[in-house]
Amino acid sequence: MWTIRALVTFLVIATPAVAEPVLYPAVSGKPDAAVLVIYSSLDEPLARPMITSFQAANVDIAVQYEDMLTGEIYDRIVRETDLGQKTADFAFSSAMDLQVKLSNDGYAQRSDLPMSDRWPGWANWRNTAYALTFEPAVFVYHKPSFANRPPPSTRSEFVEYLNEQGDKVYGRIGTYDIERSGVGFLFMARDQEQFGDIWTVIRAMGTAGVKLYSTSQAILERVSDGRFVLGYNILGSYAADWVSRHPDVGIMLPKDYTVVMSRIGLVPQAAASPDLGRRYLAFLMSREGQQIMAGKLQIPAVSPDVAGDNTATNLQALFGAQLKPVPVSLGLMVYLDQVKRARLIQRWNETLRLQ
């Protein structure tokens, strides 16, 4: 049986090399400026507005940004801590389960911040791990392919559409490969909890020759040019950014239920400069930081103090109980149990192969 460490190490080895660290010098030009070290799964170009805004208010702080895979973030923090070394000052990852495991296993430290008491309960685990974004899993569709009919709005309608269209849509459906995509696995695990007939959906996708990918971009590219008609359970933040630049792509929040995941921020226990890590976390939780998240990054903000369309508050007001946020809690660790994980993946693969 594999251990958590063995699984994470495998995921790191089995995936492409990550980008080199990017250094943002201190705005003041101070040569011996303190350096805030960030390990993050958010692409560096997307993170840039957050970093430059933070530095504008902290002119004597340089930032070293290391864009990593989610598994590598976990593995590096654990490895460096266990070796008695210093690690990142701040970790920001979409692997909710691994971030909570870091917190639960003593690899993160408590951060009592100005917004801690006002942060939504589901998004705050013991003032140690904070959900900072609110990102729905959506259906994406090729608008011209649905010129004469509405796209599916529920999983039952999705199955009906696939069965009805048959060969017309064969090989033109995309979703995440849950063996290679942490977000894809998280969404599938939540589907199993929320929808009693989820395996009918998976079987219908298998019959329709679904294509599996580890990234959102690969699916969105194919929907935008019409190679695919539909993408299932796609991360809404990437989809929204894509829609803003590709008018033939549409988004549907499933009306039966919409799973919502979050990127989690924490300050590692062995951070070299935990005060800098907490300062950056406080900035991300501040009104300014959350407004940048919602406006420039097009990722819905969690803070109850931020108004506008692209916020958790607004989305919850519009969609109510339809939205199912994944709580930042120990429940996230259920599928880190390798027996349960292996069983889910095995059933997924077996069901997709049933033609």
C-alpha positions in Angstrom: 0.0 0.0 0.0 1.3 3.4 -0.9 1.9 6.1 1.7 0.9 9.7 1.2 4.6 10.6 0.7 5.0 7.9 -1.9 2.0 9.1 -3.8 3.1 12.7 -3.8 6.6 11.8 -4.9 5.2 9.7 -7.8 3.0 12.6 -8.9 6.0 15.0 -8.9 8.2 12.6 -10.8 5.5 11.7 -13.3 4.8 15.3 -14.3 6.8 17.9 -16.3 9.5 20.1 -14.8 8.2 23.3 -13.2 9.3 26.9 -14.0 12.3 28.6 -12.5 11.7 30.9 -9.5 10.9 34.5 -10.4 12.4 37.3 -8.3 10.6 40.6 -7.9 13.2 43.1 -6.5 12.1 45.5 -3.7 10.4 48.6 -5.1 12.7 50.8 -3.0 15.8 49.3 -4.6 17.1 48.3 -1.2 20.0 45.9 -1.9 19.6 43.8 1.3 15.8 43.8 1.2 14.0 41.1 3.1 12.8 38.3 0.7 9.3 36.8 0.9 9.4 33.3 -0.5 6.2 31.9 -2.0 5.4 28.4 -3.2 2.3 28.5 -5.4 0.3 26.5 -7.9 -1.1 29.7 -9.5 0.6 30.5 -12.7 3.1 33.3 -12.2 1.6 35.7 -14.8 -1.7 35.5 -13.0 -0.1 36.1 -9.6 1.8 39.2 -10.8 -0.9 41.8 -10.1 -1.2 40.5 -6.5 2.6 40.6 -6.0 3.1 44.1 -7.5 0.2 45.5 -5.5 1.6 43.9 -2.3 5.0 45.4 -3.0 3.5 48.8 -3.7 2.4 48.8 0.0 5.6 47.1 1.2 8.4 48.8 -0.8 11.3 47.2 1.1 10.2 43.6 0.5 11.4 41.5 -2.4 9.4 38.5 -3.5 10.7 35.2 -4.8 7.8 33.4 -6.5 8.1 29.7 -7.2 5.4 28.3 -9.5 5.0 24.6 -8.7 2.8 21.6 -9.1 0.5 21.1 -6.1 2.2 17.8 -5.2 5.6 19.4 -5.3 4.5 22.2 -2.9 3.4 19.6 -0.4 6.5 17.4 -0.8 9.0 20.3 -0.6 7.5 21.8 2.6 7.4 18.4 4.3 10.9 17.4 3.1 12.5 20.7 4.0 10.8 20.8 7.4 11.8 17.2 8.2 15.4 18.0 7.3 15.5 20.9 9.7 15.7 23.4 6.9 13.7 26.6 6.3 11.0 26.5 3.7 8.6 28.9 2.0 7.1 31.8 4.0 3.7 31.3 2.2 2.1 28.4 0.4 -0.8 28.9 -2.0 -2.3 25.8 -3.6 -5.4 24.4 -5.3 -4.8 21.0 -3.7 -7.2 21.6 -0.8 -6.6 18.1 0.6 -2.8 18.4 0.7 -3.0 21.9 2.2 -5.3 20.7 5.0 -3.0 17.7 5.6 0.0 20.1 6.0 -2.0 22.0 8.6 -3.3 18.9 10.4 0.2 17.3 10.5 1.9 20.3 12.1 3.6 21.7 9.0 1.6 25.0 9.1 1.4 27.6 11.9 -1.5 29.6 13.2 -2.1 33.0 11.7 -4.4 35.3 13.6 -5.1 38.1 11.2 -7.3 41.2 11.0 -9.9 39.3 8.9 -9.7 36.0 10.7 -12.9 36.5 12.8 -14.9 37.8 9.8 -13.8 35.0 7.4 -16.6 32.5 6.5 -16.5 29.5 8.8 -16.3 27.0 5.9 -13.2 28.8 4.6 -11.1 28.9 7.8 -9.6 25.9 9.5 -8.3 26.8 12.9 -6.8 30.1 11.7 -4.2 28.0 10.0 -5.5 27.2 6.5 -7.6 29.8 4.7 -9.7 29.4 1.5 -9.0 32.6 -0.5 -10.9 31.9 -3.7 -14.4 30.6 -4.7 -14.2 28.6 -7.9 -17.2 26.7 -9.3 -16.9 23.5 -11.4 -18.9 24.3 -14.5 -20.0 22.9 -17.9 -18.4 24.7 -20.8 -19.9 24.5 -24.3 -19.3 25.5 -27.9 -22.0 28.1 -28.5 -22.4 27.5 -32.3 -23.1 23.8 -31.6 -26.1 24.8 -29.5 -27.5 27.5 -31.8 -30.8 25.6 -32.1 -31.1 24.2 -28.6 -30.1 25.1 -25.0 -27.0 23.3 -23.6 -27.5 20.8 -20.8 -28.1 22.5 -17.4 -28.1 19.4 -15.1 -26.3 16.1 -15.1 -29.5 14.3 -16.1 -29.8 16.6 -19.1 -26.2 16.0 -19.9 -26.7 12.2 -20.0 -29.9 12.7 -22.1 -28.0 14.9 -24.5 -25.1 12.4 -24.9 -27.5 9.4 -25.4 -29.6 11.4 -27.9 -26.7 12.7 -30.0 -24.8 9.4 -30.2 -22.2 9.4 -33.0 -22.6 13.2 -33.6 -20.8 14.0 -30.4 -18.5 10.9 -30.2 -15.0 12.0 -29.2 -16.1 15.6 -28.7 -16.6 15.6 -24.9 -13.7 16.5 -22.5 -13.1 16.4 -18.8 -10.2 16.0 -16.4 -8.2 12.8 -16.0 -8.7 12.2 -12.3 -5.5 10.2 -12.1 -3.4 13.2 -13.2 -5.4 16.2 -12.2 -5.8 16.9 -8.4 -8.7 19.3 -9.1 -10.4 16.7 -11.3 -10.1 14.1 -8.6 -11.5 16.5 -6.0 -14.5 17.3 -8.3 -15.1 13.6 -8.9 -15.0 12.8 -5.2 -17.5 15.5 -4.5 -19.7 14.3 -7.4 -19.9 10.9 -5.8 -21.0 12.4 -2.5 -23.6 14.8 -4.0 -25.1 12.8 -6.8 -26.4 9.2 -6.3 -26.5 8.5 -10.0 -23.0 9.9 -10.9 -21.9 6.6 -12.4 -24.6 6.9 -15.0 -23.0 10.2 -16.0 -19.5 8.7 -16.2 -20.8 5.7 -18.2 -22.5 8.0 -20.7 -19.3 10.0 -21.1 -17.4 6.7 -21.7 -19.9 5.7 -24.3 -19.5 9.1 -25.9 -15.7 8.6 -26.2 -14.8 11.3 -23.6 -11.2 12.7 -23.9 -9.3 13.1 -20.7 -6.8 15.9 -19.9 -4.8 17.1 -16.9 -5.3 20.8 -17.7 -8.2 23.2 -18.2 -6.5 24.9 -21.1 -6.4 21.7 -23.2 -10.2 21.3 -22.9 -11.0 24.9 -23.4 -8.9 25.2 -26.5 -10.9 22.4 -28.1 -14.3 23.7 -27.0 -13.4 27.2 -28.4 -12.6 25.9 -31.9 -15.5 23.4 -32.0 -13.5 20.2 -31.8 -15.4 19.6 -28.6 -19.0 20.5 -27.9 -18.9 20.2 -24.1 -16.5 20.1 -21.2 -17.6 18.6 -17.9 -16.6 19.9 -14.4 -14.1 22.5 -15.7 -12.6 25.0 -13.2 -14.8 28.1 -13.5 -12.0 30.7 -12.9 -10.1 29.4 -16.0 -13.3 29.1 -18.0 -14.3 32.7 -17.2 -10.9 34.0 -18.3 -11.2 32.0 -21.5 -14.7 33.2 -22.2 -13.6 36.8 -21.9 -11.3 36.2 -24.9 -13.2 33.5 -26.9 -16.8 34.4 -27.7 -17.7 31.0 -28.9 -17.3 29.5 -25.4 -20.2 29.5 -23.0 -20.4 28.6 -19.3 -23.2 26.8 -17.4 -23.3 26.4 -13.7 -25.1 23.0 -13.3 -28.5 23.6 -11.8 -28.7 20.3 -9.8 -25.6 21.3 -7.8 -22.4 23.1 -8.5 -19.3 22.1 -6.6 -17.1 25.0 -5.5 -13.4 24.5 -4.7 -10.9 27.0 -3.3 -7.2 27.8 -3.3 -5.8 27.6 0.2 -3.2 29.8 1.7 -1.1 29.0 4.8 2.2 30.0 6.5 4.4 26.9 6.9 5.7 26.0 10.4 9.3 26.1 9.2 9.0 29.4 7.2 12.2 31.4 7.1 10.3 34.6 7.6 6.8 33.8 9.0 6.1 37.5 9.6 6.4 38.1 5.9 4.2 35.1 5.1 1.5 36.4 7.4 1.8 39.9 6.0 1.2 38.5 2.5 -1.7 36.3 3.6 -3.3 39.3 5.4 -3.0 41.3 2.1 -4.7 38.5 0.1 -7.5 38.5 2.7 -7.8 42.3 2.7 -10.4 44.2 0.7 -7.7 45.4 -1.7 -6.3 41.9 -2.2 -9.6 40.3 -2.7 -10.7 43.0 -5.2 -7.6 42.4 -7.2 -8.4 38.6 -7.1 -12.0 39.2 -8.4 -11.2 42.0 -10.9 -7.8 41.4 -12.4 -7.5 37.7 -11.9 -11.2 36.9 -12.6 -11.2 34.5 -9.6 -14.2 35.1 -7.3 -13.3 36.6 -3.9 -14.3 35.0 -0.6 -14.2 38.1 1.6 -17.7 39.3 2.8 -16.3 42.9 2.6 -15.9 42.8 -1.2 -18.9 43.8 -3.3 -19.5 43.0 -7.0 -20.5 40.3 -9.3 -17.3 38.2 -9.0 -17.6 37.4 -5.3 -18.7 34.4 -3.2 -21.4 36.6 -1.5 -22.9 37.5 -4.9 -22.8 34.0 -6.3 -24.3 32.6 -3.1 -27.1 35.2 -3.3 -27.8 34.3 -7.0 -27.5 30.5 -6.8 -28.1 29.7 -3.1 -28.2 26.0 -2.2 -27.2 25.1 -5.7 -23.6 26.0 -4.8 -21.8 23.3 -2.7 -18.5 24.8 -1.5 -15.9 22.3 -0.4 -15.3 23.1 3.3 -11.7 23.6 4.6 -11.9 20.7 7.0 -10.5 17.3 7.9 -13.1 15.8 5.6 -10.8 16.7 2.7 -8.4 14.1 3.7 -10.7 11.1 3.2 -9.5 10.4 -0.3 -5.8 10.7 0.7 -6.5 7.2 2.1 -4.9 5.2 -0.7 -7.3 2.3 -0.5 -10.3 4.7 -1.0 -8.4 6.7 -3.7 -7.5 3.5 -5.6 -11.1 2.2 -5.5 -12.5 5.4 -6.9 -10.0 5.6 -9.7 -10.5 1.9 -10.5 -14.2 2.3 -10.7 -13.8 5.5 -12.8 -11.6 3.6 -15.3 -13.8 0.6 -15.5 -17.0 2.6 -16.0 -15.4 4.8 -18.7 -14.4 1.6 -20.6 -18.0 0.2 -20.6 -19.2 0.9 -24.2 
